[in-house]
Amino acid sequence: MKENRFEKFTKSKMFTLLILLVLEVVVFTIWSGIKQGSNTYFTFKALTTVINTMTVPGFLAVGASFLMISGNIDLSASSIGAFAGMFAAASIQYYHFTWWAAILVALVISGAFGFFNAILVNEFRFQPFIATMAMSSVVKGLMSFVSMDPKAAAPVATTITLNPNMLDWFGASPTDALNFLGKKVFFQGQVIEIPFNIILLILAFVIYGVILKKTKFGMKVYLVGGNPMAARLVGVNPKKISYILFTNSAIMGGIAGVIFTSKTLQGSSQALMADMFTGLTAAMLGGISFGGGAGGMGGAFIGLLITRAFNQGMLAINAKSFVTTAFSGLLLIVALTIDFASARSTTARALKGV
């Protein structure tokens, strides 16, 4: 008997993720009620907070998801994002760039870092883990150079705070545009507030999801991640795909860093450090295999919701920061375990069918 759509959905990874998200909400709602004397978790204010904190790790998750499906990994995206935010802030604060010029140049440089990652992996045969970790260190060093104030006696800064009264080349205020990107709210009311940047994030997930599932390029990404040898035999160039996806991952990191700067009106060398593994965790929780060839953007989005709801839950129960850090690491271990178990199950089914 043929399964209907609902029965098929209940057996999917997406359904499992939604159940996990609901269980997480229930547990933290009860826990916060017991610990705080009233529910501080399942409220509109908490929901708004979760939405507001999704954007930065969300763009990291978009870049990480595409790259992981192809069988690669990027540990430099968060550092590149911090660099992009710092560069944008420095070029506006010190050299009076227009907001769009600062963002454009920051993203171009971010893409160049990603392209160089691909060179290390494809031409010099570095393992992606090693190549991107080394790039992360290089980028962190370059941030000190970018943050130099040409007019200060002690030029190197770890944080650049934008002056809201400053004007660009054309006499306009760059911070007004950055406020729009980072803080402007749509559908504002007593129920929920949706910042403009979350609209951009949802669009990114939808567009990249369509690319993955509905285009020839997406099919090639899956093929390269699932079986690079077979990809070569059918005329797909894994190296070309790798260059595109490493560059894309870095640009997504750059967008995340620029949005951080737009939210806080400052560039910081420590920006995105707390989200270094958040994108990877969200992707793996969402069913994207660490070994490549499986998963989708819908699952990655639910995985992102799970990670942000988890962080909000730890705040709701007033957990210590070190406890939150420890449990975030545990969440990553859980994601890796799920991925490992899923990979073993797939292999076992394949061998049984031989």
N, C-alpha and C positions, 0 to 999 in steps of 0.2 A: 504493500500500500504506500502510495506516495505521500511524503510529509508535506503539510501545508507550511506556509511561511512562518507562522507563529511557532510551530514545533521546531522548525529549523533554527529560528532565532534563539529559542530556549537552550539549544545545544551549542550555541556559538560562544566564542570567547567574550564578545561584547556583553552578552547577557550575564556571564559570570562577573565581569567587571562592574556592571551596574549593581548586582547583588552585593558585591564587596563594598561599593560606595555607600549603599543604603545601610549596611551593617556598621560601617564606620561612623556614619551620621548618628545612628541609634546609640552606639556605644558611647560616643563623646557627649551626646545630649544627656544621657543618664548620668555619666561620670561627672560632667560639669554641674549638673543639678545636685548631686550628692555632695560634691566638694565645695561648691560655692553657695549652696543653699537655694539656688534658682538656676534655671536654664540660661546659660550665657553663650551657648554654642549654636543651637538651631534657631537663629533669629535673623531678621532682615539685615541688621547691622553686620552680623558675622558673614552673611552671604555677600554683602557688598564688599567686605574686606577680602574675602576669598577671590572675588572677581578682580578687584584692584591689584591683587598680588600675582595674578596669573600671567600677566603680559611678558615680563622679563624672562622667567623660566620657560614660558610658552614658545617664544621664538627660538630659544635654545633647543627645545624639544622638537620643533619642526626640522631644524637643521640636522639634529642627531638622528631623527627617525629615518629620513631619506638616506643618510650615510650608512646607518646600521643595516637597513634593508639590502644595501649593496655589499654588505659583508665587511665594512670598515668602521672605524671609530675615531672620534676627534676629541681629545682632551684639552685642546687649546681654545675652544670657542668662547668660554667665559673670560679668559684673559684677553682675547681679541676684542670682546665686547667692552671690557673695562677700558682698553686702549682707545676704542672708538669714541666712547663717552668722554674720556679725558681729552682726546684730540679735538672733539667738537667744542668742548668747554674752553679749551686753551685758545683755539682759533677765534672764537667769539670774544672772549675776555681780553686777550692780548693783542689781537690783530684785527678786530672788528669785522670779521667775516659776517655775511648775511647768514641767517639760520639754515637756508637751503644749501648754500655753498659749503658750510661747515659739515652738514650731515652727508652731502654727496661725497666730499673728499674723504671723510671718515669711512664711509662704506666702500669706496674704491680701494683704500689702503687695506681694509679688512679683507676684501676679496683677494688682494695680492698676497696676504699672509696665507690664506687658504690655498691659493695656487701653488705657493712654495711648499706647503705641506704635501700637495700632490706630487710635486717634483721629488721630494725626499722619499716618498713611498714608491713611486713608479720608476724613477730613473736611478736612484741610489739604493733601492731595495730595502729601505728601512721598514721595520714593523710600524704600522700606523700608531700603535700605542707609544712607541719610543719617539717617533718623529713629531707627533703632536705635543707630547710632553716637553720635548726640547724646545719646540716653537713657543710653548707657553712661557718658558723661562726667558726666551729672547724678547718676547713681547713685553713681559713685566719689566725688563731692563730698559727697553725703549720708552716706557711710560715716564721714567724719570727725565729723559731727554725732552719729551713732549711737554712736560709740565713746567719747564723752565720759564720763569717770568723774566723777559729781557730787561725790565726796569728795576728789578729787585736786587738788593744786596745779597740775599740768600735765595737764589733763583729756583731751586728744586722744591716742589710742593707735592704732598700726597693727596691734597684735595684742592680743587679750583672751584670757588663759589662764584656764580655769575651775578654781576651787578644788575639789578632789574631796571636801573635808570640808564644803562649804557645804550648807545646807538651804534648801528652798523655803518657800512660805507655809504648807504643811501639815506641815512638819518632816521631809519626805522628801528624799533626795539625788537631784537631777536628773541628776547624772553617772552614776549607776547605770543609768538608763534610756537615756542616750545611749551608754553602753558597750555596752548590748545591741543598739542600732541599728547602731552602727559596728563593734563588735569581737566580739560574741557569735558563736561558731562552731558550726555544725551539722555532723554527720557527721565529727567530729574524729577523727583517727587519723594513722597514719604515712604514709598514702597521700596524702590531700588534705583540706584544710580549706575549708569553704564558709561565709563570714560571712553573717549574716542579711540584710545589705543587698544582697548579690548575688541572694538569693532574691527580694527586692522588685524588683530590676532585671529579672530574667527574667520575673516576673509582668507588669511594665509592658510589656515587649516583646510578650508573648503577648496581653495585653488590647488594646493599641493595634493589633497586627496583625490581630486579629479585627475590631476596629472598622473598620479600613481595608478589609478584604476581604469582610466579611460583613454590613455594615450599610448602610442608605441614606445615613447621614452620610458614611461612607467613600467611597461612590460620588460624593457631591456634592463632596468634597475633590478627587478625581481630576478631576472634570468642570471645576471651577473652575480647577485648575492647567493642564489641557489646553486648554480653550477657554472663557474667561470669558463671551464673547458668547453662545455656545451655552448655557451654564449659565443665563444670564438668560432666554433664550428658552423654556427648559423650566421656568421658575419657581423656579430656585435663586437665592438672594441671596448673591452673592460677598462683599459687605460683612459680612454676618452671620457667614459662615464665617471671614472674616479676623479679626473680633473674638475669636471663640472660640479660634482657633489661635494668635494672638499672646499671648493670656492664658495659654493652655496652655503655650506655649514658656517664658514667664517663670516659671510655677509649676514646670515641670520643672527650670529653672535653680535655683529656690529649693530644691527637694528636693536637688539636687546639692550646693548650698552647706551645707545642714543636715547632710547625710551627711558632708561634709568636716569640719564641726565635731564631729560625733559620733565620727569616727575619731581626730581629733587633740586633742579637748577644748579647742579654741581657735577663736576667730573671727579671721580675718586679712583685711586689705585686699588682700593679694596672692593670696588663695585663688582657684583656678580660672583664674588668668591663663594658666598653661601649657596649659590645655585650651580656650582661647578658640575655636580653629578645629578642635579634635579632633572635636567632634560633626558639624560640617559635612563634614570629611574622611571620617569613617566613613560618613555618609549618601551622599556622592557615590561613594565606592568601592563602596558596596553597591548602586549602580545607581539611586539617586534622582536624577532630573534636576534640574539647577540651574534649568531653565526651567519645571519643574512638570509634573504630569500623569503621572508614571511612577515606578516603584519600590515597595518594600515594606519592612516592618520586619525580615523575615528577612534580606534583603540588608544592611540597615543593621547588624544584629547581627554578621554575618560581617565587615563593614567595620570595626566596632569591634574585633573580635578581631584583625584584621590590624594595625590601628594600635597596639594595646597589645602585641602580639607583636613588632612592629617596635621599640618603645621598649625592651622587655625585651632584645631582641637587641643593641641598641646598648650596653646596660649589660653584657651578657655579653662583648662584645668589648672592654670598657673604653674606649669611645669618649669623647672629650672632649665636654663639655657643648655647646660651640659647634658641634661637628660634628653632634651629635644634633639641635640646633635647625635647622641648615641642611638636614639630610636630612629632617626633619619637614616643612619647607617644600617640599622637593622632592616628598614624598609627596602634599602638597596639590596641587601642580602636576600630578602624574600623575593624581590624581583628577579635576581639572578637564579635563585633556586627554581622558581616557576619556569624560567626560560630553559634551564638545564633539564628539568623534568619533561617539559614539552618536547624538547629536542630528542630526548631518549625515547619518548613514546612514539614520535614520528619515525625514528630509525627502526624501532622494533616492528611497527606496522609494515614498514617497507620491506624488512627482511622476511617477515611472515608471508608477504605476498610474492616473494621470489620463488 
